[in-house]
Structures are given as structure tokens and as C-alpha cells.
Amino acid sequence: MEEKIRERLEELRGMLQADGGDLEVVAIEGKKVKLALKGACGCCPHATMTIRDGIQRILREEIDPEIEVERV
């Protein structure tokens, strides 16, 4: 499952990079994914929505409904 998560996150990075941001995978512990947002995403007021309503939703829909994404 970790490999699937990393592959999908790599694809999602392109969208963030197009807006001047990026993400870094800090850790994947089972179904808990810890991400750091960088660049424009790091200080964006919508970063929480990006994590919860974007990245977490996609990972839950496509990989496992119990995945939790946390911003660190």
C-alpha cells in the first residue's frame, strides 16, 4: 500500500507545483500519511483544505478509505 500511496502523491505533486507549491512525504506509517507542504502551499490559507478535501479524499477514494493525511 505504501508504494501505491507514494506513486499517487508523486502524481499529485504536479498539480501543486503548477501553482508554485510542492509536497514532501515525511512519513507513511500504515494508513497514516504525514506530509509537509512547501512553497506557495506552505503558507496558503487553503492548505488544510488541500490536505483534507484534496489529497486525503483522493487517497481514500483510490487506495483505502481509512487513510489519514496529516500536515506536519
mmJSON file of the N, C-alpha and C atoms, coordinates in Angstrom:
{"data_MODEL":{"atom_site":{
"group_PDB":["ATOM","ATOM","ATOM","ATOM","ATOM","ATOM","ATOM","ATOM","ATOM","ATOM","ATOM","ATOM","ATOM","ATOM","ATOM","ATOM","ATOM","ATOM","ATOM","ATOM","ATOM","ATOM","ATOM","ATOM","ATOM","ATOM","ATOM","ATOM","ATOM","ATOM","ATOM","ATOM","ATOM","ATOM","ATOM","ATOM","ATOM","ATOM","ATOM","ATOM","ATOM","ATOM","ATOM","ATOM","ATOM","ATOM","ATOM","ATOM","ATOM","ATOM","ATOM","ATOM","ATOM","ATOM","ATOM","ATOM","ATOM","ATOM","ATOM","ATOM","ATOM","ATOM","ATOM","ATOM","ATOM","ATOM","ATOM","ATOM","ATOM","ATOM","ATOM","ATOM","ATOM","ATOM","ATOM","ATOM","ATOM","ATOM","ATOM","ATOM","ATOM","ATOM","ATOM","ATOM","ATOM","ATOM","ATOM","ATOM","ATOM","ATOM","ATOM","ATOM","ATOM","ATOM","ATOM","ATOM","ATOM","ATOM","ATOM","ATOM","ATOM","ATOM","ATOM","ATOM","ATOM","ATOM","ATOM","ATOM","ATOM","ATOM","ATOM","ATOM","ATOM","ATOM","ATOM","ATOM","ATOM","ATOM","ATOM","ATOM","ATOM","ATOM","ATOM","ATOM","ATOM","ATOM","ATOM","ATOM","ATOM","ATOM","ATOM","ATOM","ATOM","ATOM","ATOM","ATOM","ATOM","ATOM","ATOM","ATOM","ATOM","ATOM","ATOM","ATOM","ATOM","ATOM","ATOM","ATOM","ATOM","ATOM","ATOM","ATOM","ATOM","ATOM","ATOM","ATOM","ATOM","ATOM","ATOM","ATOM","ATOM","ATOM","ATOM","ATOM","ATOM","ATOM","ATOM","ATOM","ATOM","ATOM","ATOM","ATOM","ATOM","ATOM","ATOM","ATOM","ATOM","ATOM","ATOM","ATOM","ATOM","ATOM","ATOM","ATOM","ATOM","ATOM","ATOM","ATOM","ATOM","ATOM","ATOM","ATOM","ATOM","ATOM","ATOM","ATOM","ATOM","ATOM","ATOM","ATOM","ATOM","ATOM","ATOM","ATOM","ATOM","ATOM","ATOM","ATOM","ATOM","ATOM","ATOM","ATOM","ATOM","ATOM","ATOM","ATOM"],
"id":[1,2,3,4,5,6,7,8,9,10,11,12,13,14,15,16,17,18,19,20,21,22,23,24,25,26,27,28,29,30,31,32,33,34,35,36,37,38,39,40,41,42,43,44,45,46,47,48,49,50,51,52,53,54,55,56,57,58,59,60,61,62,63,64,65,66,67,68,69,70,71,72,73,74,75,76,77,78,79,80,81,82,83,84,85,86,87,88,89,90,91,92,93,94,95,96,97,98,99,100,101,102,103,104,105,106,107,108,109,110,111,112,113,114,115,116,117,118,119,120,121,122,123,124,125,126,127,128,129,130,131,132,133,134,135,136,137,138,139,140,141,142,143,144,145,146,147,148,149,150,151,152,153,154,155,156,157,158,159,160,161,162,163,164,165,166,167,168,169,170,171,172,173,174,175,176,177,178,179,180,181,182,183,184,185,186,187,188,189,190,191,192,193,194,195,196,197,198,199,200,201,202,203,204,205,206,207,208,209,210,211,212,213,214,215,216],
"type_symbol":["N","C","C","N","C","C","N","C","C","N","C","C","N","C","C","N","C","C","N","C","C","N","C","C","N","C","C","N","C","C","N","C","C","N","C","C","N","C","C","N","C","C","N","C","C","N","C","C","N","C","C","N","C","C","N","C","C","N","C","C","N","C","C","N","C","C","N","C","C","N","C","C","N","C","C","N","C","C","N","C","C","N","C","C","N","C","C","N","C","C","N","C","C","N","C","C","N","C","C","N","C","C","N","C","C","N","C","C","N","C","C","N","C","C","N","C","C","N","C","C","N","C","C","N","C","C","N","C","C","N","C","C","N","C","C","N","C","C","N","C","C","N","C","C","N","C","C","N","C","C","N","C","C","N","C","C","N","C","C","N","C","C","N","C","C","N","C","C","N","C","C","N","C","C","N","C","C","N","C","C","N","C","C","N","C","C","N","C","C","N","C","C","N","C","C","N","C","C","N","C","C","N","C","C","N","C","C","N","C","C","N","C","C","N","C","C"],
"label_atom_id":["N","CA","C","N","CA","C","N","CA","C","N","CA","C","N","CA","C","N","CA","C","N","CA","C","N","CA","C","N","CA","C","N","CA","C","N","CA","C","N","CA","C","N","CA","C","N","CA","C","N","CA","C","N","CA","C","N","CA","C","N","CA","C","N","CA","C","N","CA","C","N","CA","C","N","CA","C","N","CA","C","N","CA","C","N","CA","C","N","CA","C","N","CA","C","N","CA","C","N","CA","C","N","CA","C","N","CA","C","N","CA","C","N","CA","C","N","CA","C","N","CA","C","N","CA","C","N","CA","C","N","CA","C","N","CA","C","N","CA","C","N","CA","C","N","CA","C","N","CA","C","N","CA","C","N","CA","C","N","CA","C","N","CA","C","N","CA","C","N","CA","C","N","CA","C","N","CA","C","N","CA","C","N","CA","C","N","CA","C","N","CA","C","N","CA","C","N","CA","C","N","CA","C","N","CA","C","N","CA","C","N","CA","C","N","CA","C","N","CA","C","N","CA","C","N","CA","C","N","CA","C","N","CA","C","N","CA","C","N","CA","C","N","CA","C","N","CA","C","N","CA","C"],
"label_alt_id":[null,null,null,null,null,null,null,null,null,null,null,null,null,null,null,null,null,null,null,null,null,null,null,null,null,null,null,null,null,null,null,null,null,null,null,null,null,null,null,null,null,null,null,null,null,null,null,null,null,null,null,null,null,null,null,null,null,null,null,null,null,null,null,null,null,null,null,null,null,null,null,null,null,null,null,null,null,null,null,null,null,null,null,null,null,null,null,null,null,null,null,null,null,null,null,null,null,null,null,null,null,null,null,null,null,null,null,null,null,null,null,null,null,null,null,null,null,null,null,null,null,null,null,null,null,null,null,null,null,null,null,null,null,null,null,null,null,null,null,null,null,null,null,null,null,null,null,null,null,null,null,null,null,null,null,null,null,null,null,null,null,null,null,null,null,null,null,null,null,null,null,null,null,null,null,null,null,null,null,null,null,null,null,null,null,null,null,null,null,null,null,null,null,null,null,null,null,null,null,null,null,null,null,null,null,null,null,null,null,null,null,null,null,null,null,null],
"label_comp_id":["MET","MET","MET","GLU","GLU","GLU","GLU","GLU","GLU","LYS","LYS","LYS","ILE","ILE","ILE","ARG","ARG","ARG","GLU","GLU","GLU","ARG","ARG","ARG","LEU","LEU","LEU","GLU","GLU","GLU","GLU","GLU","GLU","LEU","LEU","LEU","ARG","ARG","ARG","GLY","GLY","GLY","MET","MET","MET","LEU","LEU","LEU","GLN","GLN","GLN","ALA","ALA","ALA","ASP","ASP","ASP","GLY","GLY","GLY","GLY","GLY","GLY","ASP","ASP","ASP","LEU","LEU","LEU","GLU","GLU","GLU","VAL","VAL","VAL","VAL","VAL","VAL","ALA","ALA","ALA","ILE","ILE","ILE","GLU","GLU","GLU","GLY","GLY","GLY","LYS","LYS","LYS","LYS","LYS","LYS","VAL","VAL","VAL","LYS","LYS","LYS","LEU","LEU","LEU","ALA","ALA","ALA","LEU","LEU","LEU","LYS","LYS","LYS","GLY","GLY","GLY","ALA","ALA","ALA","CYS","CYS","CYS","GLY","GLY","GLY","CYS","CYS","CYS","CYS","CYS","CYS","PRO","PRO","PRO","HIS","HIS","HIS","ALA","ALA","ALA","THR","THR","THR","MET","MET","MET","THR","THR","THR","ILE","ILE","ILE","ARG","ARG","ARG","ASP","ASP","ASP","GLY","GLY","GLY","ILE","ILE","ILE","GLN","GLN","GLN","ARG","ARG","ARG","ILE","ILE","ILE","LEU","LEU","LEU","ARG","ARG","ARG","GLU","GLU","GLU","GLU","GLU","GLU","ILE","ILE","ILE","ASP","ASP","ASP","PRO","PRO","PRO","GLU","GLU","GLU","ILE","ILE","ILE","GLU","GLU","GLU","VAL","VAL","VAL","GLU","GLU","GLU","ARG","ARG","ARG","VAL","VAL","VAL"],
"label_asym_id":["A","A","A","A","A","A","A","A","A","A","A","A","A","A","A","A","A","A","A","A","A","A","A","A","A","A","A","A","A","A","A","A","A","A","A","A","A","A","A","A","A","A","A","A","A","A","A","A","A","A","A","A","A","A","A","A","A","A","A","A","A","A","A","A","A","A","A","A","A","A","A","A","A","A","A","A","A","A","A","A","A","A","A","A","A","A","A","A","A","A","A","A","A","A","A","A","A","A","A","A","A","A","A","A","A","A","A","A","A","A","A","A","A","A","A","A","A","A","A","A","A","A","A","A","A","A","A","A","A","A","A","A","A","A","A","A","A","A","A","A","A","A","A","A","A","A","A","A","A","A","A","A","A","A","A","A","A","A","A","A","A","A","A","A","A","A","A","A","A","A","A","A","A","A","A","A","A","A","A","A","A","A","A","A","A","A","A","A","A","A","A","A","A","A","A","A","A","A","A","A","A","A","A","A","A","A","A","A","A","A","A","A","A","A","A","A"],
"label_entity_id":["1","1","1","1","1","1","1","1","1","1","1","1","1","1","1","1","1","1","1","1","1","1","1","1","1","1","1","1","1","1","1","1","1","1","1","1","1","1","1","1","1","1","1","1","1","1","1","1","1","1","1","1","1","1","1","1","1","1","1","1","1","1","1","1","1","1","1","1","1","1","1","1","1","1","1","1","1","1","1","1","1","1","1","1","1","1","1","1","1","1","1","1","1","1","1","1","1","1","1","1","1","1","1","1","1","1","1","1","1","1","1","1","1","1","1","1","1","1","1","1","1","1","1","1","1","1","1","1","1","1","1","1","1","1","1","1","1","1","1","1","1","1","1","1","1","1","1","1","1","1","1","1","1","1","1","1","1","1","1","1","1","1","1","1","1","1","1","1","1","1","1","1","1","1","1","1","1","1","1","1","1","1","1","1","1","1","1","1","1","1","1","1","1","1","1","1","1","1","1","1","1","1","1","1","1","1","1","1","1","1","1","1","1","1","1","1"],
"label_seq_id":[1,1,1,2,2,2,3,3,3,4,4,4,5,5,5,6,6,6,7,7,7,8,8,8,9,9,9,10,10,10,11,11,11,12,12,12,13,13,13,14,14,14,15,15,15,16,16,16,17,17,17,18,18,18,19,19,19,20,20,20,21,21,21,22,22,22,23,23,23,24,24,24,25,25,25,26,26,26,27,27,27,28,28,28,29,29,29,30,30,30,31,31,31,32,32,32,33,33,33,34,34,34,35,35,35,36,36,36,37,37,37,38,38,38,39,39,39,40,40,40,41,41,41,42,42,42,43,43,43,44,44,44,45,45,45,46,46,46,47,47,47,48,48,48,49,49,49,50,50,50,51,51,51,52,52,52,53,53,53,54,54,54,55,55,55,56,56,56,57,57,57,58,58,58,59,59,59,60,60,60,61,61,61,62,62,62,63,63,63,64,64,64,65,65,65,66,66,66,67,67,67,68,68,68,69,69,69,70,70,70,71,71,71,72,72,72],
"pdbx_PDB_ins_code":[null,null,null,null,null,null,null,null,null,null,null,null,null,null,null,null,null,null,null,null,null,null,null,null,null,null,null,null,null,null,null,null,null,null,null,null,null,null,null,null,null,null,null,null,null,null,null,null,null,null,null,null,null,null,null,null,null,null,null,null,null,null,null,null,null,null,null,null,null,null,null,null,null,null,null,null,null,null,null,null,null,null,null,null,null,null,null,null,null,null,null,null,null,null,null,null,null,null,null,null,null,null,null,null,null,null,null,null,null,null,null,null,null,null,null,null,null,null,null,null,null,null,null,null,null,null,null,null,null,null,null,null,null,null,null,null,null,null,null,null,null,null,null,null,null,null,null,null,null,null,null,null,null,null,null,null,null,null,null,null,null,null,null,null,null,null,null,null,null,null,null,null,null,null,null,null,null,null,null,null,null,null,null,null,null,null,null,null,null,null,null,null,null,null,null,null,null,null,null,null,null,null,null,null,null,null,null,null,null,null,null,null,null,null,null,null],
"Cartn_x":[0.823,0.0,0.871,1.993,2.86,3.328,3.652,4.106,3.0,1.768,0.64,0.438,0.547,0.383,1.466,2.708,3.815,3.654,3.23,3.033,1.952,0.844,-0.257,0.138,0.867,1.32,2.268,3.1,4.017,3.225,2.125,1.273,0.614,0.186,-0.476,0.492,1.765,2.774,2.752,2.52,2.494,1.463,0.312,-0.737,-0.298,0.326,0.795,1.925,2.829,3.951,3.482,2.394,1.85,1.387,1.063,0.632,1.744,2.971,4.1,4.35,3.723,3.908,4.532,4.537,5.074,4.704,4.95,4.755,5.932,6.167,7.223,6.59,6.835,6.358,7.324,6.833,7.655,7.675,6.505,6.427,5.122,5.176,3.968,4.04,3.095,3.055,1.717,1.709,0.455,-0.461,-1.588,-2.562,-2.489,-1.453,-1.265,-0.144,-0.472,0.473,0.773,2.051,2.46,3.148,2.599,3.103,3.502,4.506,4.879,4.602,3.864,3.612,4.694,5.134,6.243,5.853,6.713,6.489,5.197,4.464,3.221,2.208,2.249,1.307,1.611,2.854,3.252,2.623,2.34,1.765,0.367,-0.196,-1.514,-2.603,-3.567,-4.651,-5.563,-5.461,-6.286,-5.546,-4.39,-3.566,-4.312,-5.1,-5.854,-6.866,-7.506,-8.461,-7.739,-6.554,-5.769,-5.463,-5.073,-4.749,-6.001,-7.014,-8.191,-9.121,-9.525,-10.522,-9.917,-8.609,-7.949,-7.187,-6.015,-5.098,-5.696,-6.205,-6.761,-7.959,-8.846,-10.027,-9.635,-8.658,-8.21,-7.605,-6.738,-6.118,-7.158,-8.153,-9.206,-10.05,-10.382,-11.212,-10.468,-9.186,-8.45,-7.664,-7.31,-6.447,-7.092,-7.466,-8.047,-8.859,-10.111,-10.966,-10.546,-9.565,-9.126,-7.843,-7.322,-6.094,-6.348,-5.415,-5.466,-4.221,-4.422,-3.304,-3.177,-1.969,-1.68,-0.604,-0.803,0.197,1.161,2.44,3.447,4.363],
"Cartn_y":[-1.188,0.0,1.258,1.225,2.409,2.809,1.843,2.151,2.829,2.356,2.967,4.405,4.621,5.974,6.892,6.453,7.276,7.588,6.602,6.829,7.87,7.769,8.722,10.116,10.201,11.504,12.152,11.364,11.899,12.514,11.878,12.428,13.731,13.774,14.975,16.146,15.848,16.915,17.841,17.278,18.087,19.202,18.908,19.937,21.043,20.637,21.634,22.468,21.815,22.526,23.523,23.229,24.151,25.454,25.41,26.606,27.191,26.732,27.278,26.598,25.464,24.754,23.393,22.611,21.255,20.539,19.237,18.474,17.549,17.232,16.286,15.231,13.969,12.88,12.765,13.062,12.978,11.54,10.895,9.506,8.881,7.577,6.792,5.652,5.674,4.67,3.959,2.843,2.12,2.957,3.366,4.16,5.642,6.029,7.435,8.018,9.09,9.744,11.126,11.428,12.735,13.487,14.667,15.478,16.86,17.419,18.818,19.529,20.627,21.429,22.492,22.762,23.693,24.749,25.747,26.806,27.548,27.874,28.62,27.86,26.551,25.739,25.797,26.024,26.03,27.136,28.261,29.396,29.756,28.923,29.185,29.012,29.929,29.779,28.582,28.032,26.889,25.558,25.55,24.34,23.21,23.514,22.477,21.829,22.639,22.096,21.269,21.697,20.941,19.557,19.485,18.211,17.348,17.881,17.093,16.833,17.892,17.762,17.393,17.506,17.149,15.851,15.925,14.774,13.596,13.828,12.726,12.102,12.912,12.398,11.498,11.952,11.17,9.843,9.881,8.647,7.68,8.217,7.361,6.737,7.517,7.006,5.978,6.207,5.38,4.23,4.362,3.342,2.657,3.415,2.818,3.883,3.589,4.585,4.961,4.262,4.557,5.386,5.803,6.602,7.953,8.365,9.686,10.458,11.692,12.536,13.659,13.839,14.853,15.794,17.068,18.063,18.267,18.181,18.382,19.529],
"Cartn_z":[0.0,0.0,0.0,0.715,0.768,-0.626,-1.445,-2.797,-3.607,-3.467,-4.173,-3.715,-2.408,-1.856,-2.414,-2.38,-2.885,-4.374,-5.159,-6.594,-6.837,-6.105,-6.308,-5.835,-4.734,-4.246,-5.25,-5.89,-6.901,-8.056,-8.438,-9.492,-9.033,-7.786,-7.253,-7.102,-6.923,-6.788,-7.992,-9.175,-10.391,-10.323,-9.748,-9.609,-8.654,-7.556,-6.586,-7.176,-7.891,-8.499,-9.548,-10.221,-11.215,-10.571,-9.277,-8.549,-7.689,-7.887,-7.138,-5.807,-5.573,-4.311,-4.532,-3.478,-3.557,-2.263,-2.245,-1.023,-0.82,0.44,0.813,1.705,1.401,2.242,3.417,4.601,5.805,6.311,6.321,6.786,6.33,6.144,5.929,6.925,7.866,8.929,8.838,8.127,7.916,7.037,7.613,6.861,7.214,7.951,8.317,7.466,6.746,5.842,6.396,6.597,7.102,5.971,5.667,4.56,5.042,4.391,4.589,3.269,3.343,2.154,2.051,0.846,0.625,-0.386,-0.513,-1.483,-1.193,-2.247,-2.096,-1.241,-1.273,-0.495,1.002,1.359,2.757,3.569,2.941,3.665,3.162,2.326,1.745,2.8,2.863,3.834,3.523,2.34,1.957,2.104,2.755,2.872,3.569,4.586,5.285,4.348,3.534,2.561,1.508,1.101,0.129,0.68,1.944,2.572,2.734,3.378,3.747,2.563,1.881,0.82,-0.525,-0.632,-1.877,-1.755,-1.163,-1.119,-0.355,0.85,1.642,0.929,0.381,-0.313,-1.488,-2.271,-3.43,-2.985,-1.977,-1.494,-0.935,-0.233,0.317,-0.79,-1.791,-2.886,-3.731,-3.969,-4.91,-4.282,-2.987,-2.384,-1.186,-0.148,1.055,1.797,2.132,2.787,4.206,4.769,6.141,6.194,5.051,5.037,5.691,6.534,7.164,6.742,6.301,5.907,6.918,7.409,8.421,7.902,8.12,7.742,8.904,8.601,9.659,9.28],
"occupancy":[1.0,1.0,1.0,1.0,1.0,1.0,1.0,1.0,1.0,1.0,1.0,1.0,1.0,1.0,1.0,1.0,1.0,1.0,1.0,1.0,1.0,1.0,1.0,1.0,1.0,1.0,1.0,1.0,1.0,1.0,1.0,1.0,1.0,1.0,1.0,1.0,1.0,1.0,1.0,1.0,1.0,1.0,1.0,1.0,1.0,1.0,1.0,1.0,1.0,1.0,1.0,1.0,1.0,1.0,1.0,1.0,1.0,1.0,1.0,1.0,1.0,1.0,1.0,1.0,1.0,1.0,1.0,1.0,1.0,1.0,1.0,1.0,1.0,1.0,1.0,1.0,1.0,1.0,1.0,1.0,1.0,1.0,1.0,1.0,1.0,1.0,1.0,1.0,1.0,1.0,1.0,1.0,1.0,1.0,1.0,1.0,1.0,1.0,1.0,1.0,1.0,1.0,1.0,1.0,1.0,1.0,1.0,1.0,1.0,1.0,1.0,1.0,1.0,1.0,1.0,1.0,1.0,1.0,1.0,1.0,1.0,1.0,1.0,1.0,1.0,1.0,1.0,1.0,1.0,1.0,1.0,1.0,1.0,1.0,1.0,1.0,1.0,1.0,1.0,1.0,1.0,1.0,1.0,1.0,1.0,1.0,1.0,1.0,1.0,1.0,1.0,1.0,1.0,1.0,1.0,1.0,1.0,1.0,1.0,1.0,1.0,1.0,1.0,1.0,1.0,1.0,1.0,1.0,1.0,1.0,1.0,1.0,1.0,1.0,1.0,1.0,1.0,1.0,1.0,1.0,1.0,1.0,1.0,1.0,1.0,1.0,1.0,1.0,1.0,1.0,1.0,1.0,1.0,1.0,1.0,1.0,1.0,1.0,1.0,1.0,1.0,1.0,1.0,1.0,1.0,1.0,1.0,1.0,1.0,1.0,1.0,1.0,1.0,1.0,1.0,1.0],
"B_iso_or_equiv":[0.0,0.0,0.0,0.0,0.0,0.0,0.0,0.0,0.0,0.0,0.0,0.0,0.0,0.0,0.0,0.0,0.0,0.0,0.0,0.0,0.0,0.0,0.0,0.0,0.0,0.0,0.0,0.0,0.0,0.0,0.0,0.0,0.0,0.0,0.0,0.0,0.0,0.0,0.0,0.0,0.0,0.0,0.0,0.0,0.0,0.0,0.0,0.0,0.0,0.0,0.0,0.0,0.0,0.0,0.0,0.0,0.0,0.0,0.0,0.0,0.0,0.0,0.0,0.0,0.0,0.0,0.0,0.0,0.0,0.0,0.0,0.0,0.0,0.0,0.0,0.0,0.0,0.0,0.0,0.0,0.0,0.0,0.0,0.0,0.0,0.0,0.0,0.0,0.0,0.0,0.0,0.0,0.0,0.0,0.0,0.0,0.0,0.0,0.0,0.0,0.0,0.0,0.0,0.0,0.0,0.0,0.0,0.0,0.0,0.0,0.0,0.0,0.0,0.0,0.0,0.0,0.0,0.0,0.0,0.0,0.0,0.0,0.0,0.0,0.0,0.0,0.0,0.0,0.0,0.0,0.0,0.0,0.0,0.0,0.0,0.0,0.0,0.0,0.0,0.0,0.0,0.0,0.0,0.0,0.0,0.0,0.0,0.0,0.0,0.0,0.0,0.0,0.0,0.0,0.0,0.0,0.0,0.0,0.0,0.0,0.0,0.0,0.0,0.0,0.0,0.0,0.0,0.0,0.0,0.0,0.0,0.0,0.0,0.0,0.0,0.0,0.0,0.0,0.0,0.0,0.0,0.0,0.0,0.0,0.0,0.0,0.0,0.0,0.0,0.0,0.0,0.0,0.0,0.0,0.0,0.0,0.0,0.0,0.0,0.0,0.0,0.0,0.0,0.0,0.0,0.0,0.0,0.0,0.0,0.0,0.0,0.0,0.0,0.0,0.0,0.0],
"pdbx_formal_charge":[null,null,null,null,null,null,null,null,null,null,null,null,null,null,null,null,null,null,null,null,null,null,null,null,null,null,null,null,null,null,null,null,null,null,null,null,null,null,null,null,null,null,null,null,null,null,null,null,null,null,null,null,null,null,null,null,null,null,null,null,null,null,null,null,null,null,null,null,null,null,null,null,null,null,null,null,null,null,null,null,null,null,null,null,null,null,null,null,null,null,null,null,null,null,null,null,null,null,null,null,null,null,null,null,null,null,null,null,null,null,null,null,null,null,null,null,null,null,null,null,null,null,null,null,null,null,null,null,null,null,null,null,null,null,null,null,null,null,null,null,null,null,null,null,null,null,null,null,null,null,null,null,null,null,null,null,null,null,null,null,null,null,null,null,null,null,null,null,null,null,null,null,null,null,null,null,null,null,null,null,null,null,null,null,null,null,null,null,null,null,null,null,null,null,null,null,null,null,null,null,null,null,null,null,null,null,null,null,null,null,null,null,null,null,null,null],
"auth_seq_id":[1,1,1,2,2,2,3,3,3,4,4,4,5,5,5,6,6,6,7,7,7,8,8,8,9,9,9,10,10,10,11,11,11,12,12,12,13,13,13,14,14,14,15,15,15,16,16,16,17,17,17,18,18,18,19,19,19,20,20,20,21,21,21,22,22,22,23,23,23,24,24,24,25,25,25,26,26,26,27,27,27,28,28,28,29,29,29,30,30,30,31,31,31,32,32,32,33,33,33,34,34,34,35,35,35,36,36,36,37,37,37,38,38,38,39,39,39,40,40,40,41,41,41,42,42,42,43,43,43,44,44,44,45,45,45,46,46,46,47,47,47,48,48,48,49,49,49,50,50,50,51,51,51,52,52,52,53,53,53,54,54,54,55,55,55,56,56,56,57,57,57,58,58,58,59,59,59,60,60,60,61,61,61,62,62,62,63,63,63,64,64,64,65,65,65,66,66,66,67,67,67,68,68,68,69,69,69,70,70,70,71,71,71,72,72,72],
"auth_comp_id":["MET","MET","MET","GLU","GLU","GLU","GLU","GLU","GLU","LYS","LYS","LYS","ILE","ILE","ILE","ARG","ARG","ARG","GLU","GLU","GLU","ARG","ARG","ARG","LEU","LEU","LEU","GLU","GLU","GLU","GLU","GLU","GLU","LEU","LEU","LEU","ARG","ARG","ARG","GLY","GLY","GLY","MET","MET","MET","LEU","LEU","LEU","GLN","GLN","GLN","ALA","ALA","ALA","ASP","ASP","ASP","GLY","GLY","GLY","GLY","GLY","GLY","ASP","ASP","ASP","LEU","LEU","LEU","GLU","GLU","GLU","VAL","VAL","VAL","VAL","VAL","VAL","ALA","ALA","ALA","ILE","ILE","ILE","GLU","GLU","GLU","GLY","GLY","GLY","LYS","LYS","LYS","LYS","LYS","LYS","VAL","VAL","VAL","LYS","LYS","LYS","LEU","LEU","LEU","ALA","ALA","ALA","LEU","LEU","LEU","LYS","LYS","LYS","GLY","GLY","GLY","ALA","ALA","ALA","CYS","CYS","CYS","GLY","GLY","GLY","CYS","CYS","CYS","CYS","CYS","CYS","PRO","PRO","PRO","HIS","HIS","HIS","ALA","ALA","ALA","THR","THR","THR","MET","MET","MET","THR","THR","THR","ILE","ILE","ILE","ARG","ARG","ARG","ASP","ASP","ASP","GLY","GLY","GLY","ILE","ILE","ILE","GLN","GLN","GLN","ARG","ARG","ARG","ILE","ILE","ILE","LEU","LEU","LEU","ARG","ARG","ARG","GLU","GLU","GLU","GLU","GLU","GLU","ILE","ILE","ILE","ASP","ASP","ASP","PRO","PRO","PRO","GLU","GLU","GLU","ILE","ILE","ILE","GLU","GLU","GLU","VAL","VAL","VAL","GLU","GLU","GLU","ARG","ARG","ARG","VAL","VAL","VAL"],
"auth_asym_id":["A","A","A","A","A","A","A","A","A","A","A","A","A","A","A","A","A","A","A","A","A","A","A","A","A","A","A","A","A","A","A","A","A","A","A","A","A","A","A","A","A","A","A","A","A","A","A","A","A","A","A","A","A","A","A","A","A","A","A","A","A","A","A","A","A","A","A","A","A","A","A","A","A","A","A","A","A","A","A","A","A","A","A","A","A","A","A","A","A","A","A","A","A","A","A","A","A","A","A","A","A","A","A","A","A","A","A","A","A","A","A","A","A","A","A","A","A","A","A","A","A","A","A","A","A","A","A","A","A","A","A","A","A","A","A","A","A","A","A","A","A","A","A","A","A","A","A","A","A","A","A","A","A","A","A","A","A","A","A","A","A","A","A","A","A","A","A","A","A","A","A","A","A","A","A","A","A","A","A","A","A","A","A","A","A","A","A","A","A","A","A","A","A","A","A","A","A","A","A","A","A","A","A","A","A","A","A","A","A","A","A","A","A","A","A","A"],
"auth_atom_id":["N","CA","C","N","CA","C","N","CA","C","N","CA","C","N","CA","C","N","CA","C","N","CA","C","N","CA","C","N","CA","C","N","CA","C","N","CA","C","N","CA","C","N","CA","C","N","CA","C","N","CA","C","N","CA","C","N","CA","C","N","CA","C","N","CA","C","N","CA","C","N","CA","C","N","CA","C","N","CA","C","N","CA","C","N","CA","C","N","CA","C","N","CA","C","N","CA","C","N","CA","C","N","CA","C","N","CA","C","N","CA","C","N","CA","C","N","CA","C","N","CA","C","N","CA","C","N","CA","C","N","CA","C","N","CA","C","N","CA","C","N","CA","C","N","CA","C","N","CA","C","N","CA","C","N","CA","C","N","CA","C","N","CA","C","N","CA","C","N","CA","C","N","CA","C","N","CA","C","N","CA","C","N","CA","C","N","CA","C","N","CA","C","N","CA","C","N","CA","C","N","CA","C","N","CA","C","N","CA","C","N","CA","C","N","CA","C","N","CA","C","N","CA","C","N","CA","C","N","CA","C","N","CA","C","N","CA","C","N","CA","C","N","CA","C","N","CA","C","N","CA","C"],
"pdbx_PDB_model_num":[1,1,1,1,1,1,1,1,1,1,1,1,1,1,1,1,1,1,1,1,1,1,1,1,1,1,1,1,1,1,1,1,1,1,1,1,1,1,1,1,1,1,1,1,1,1,1,1,1,1,1,1,1,1,1,1,1,1,1,1,1,1,1,1,1,1,1,1,1,1,1,1,1,1,1,1,1,1,1,1,1,1,1,1,1,1,1,1,1,1,1,1,1,1,1,1,1,1,1,1,1,1,1,1,1,1,1,1,1,1,1,1,1,1,1,1,1,1,1,1,1,1,1,1,1,1,1,1,1,1,1,1,1,1,1,1,1,1,1,1,1,1,1,1,1,1,1,1,1,1,1,1,1,1,1,1,1,1,1,1,1,1,1,1,1,1,1,1,1,1,1,1,1,1,1,1,1,1,1,1,1,1,1,1,1,1,1,1,1,1,1,1,1,1,1,1,1,1,1,1,1,1,1,1,1,1,1,1,1,1,1,1,1,1,1,1]
}}}
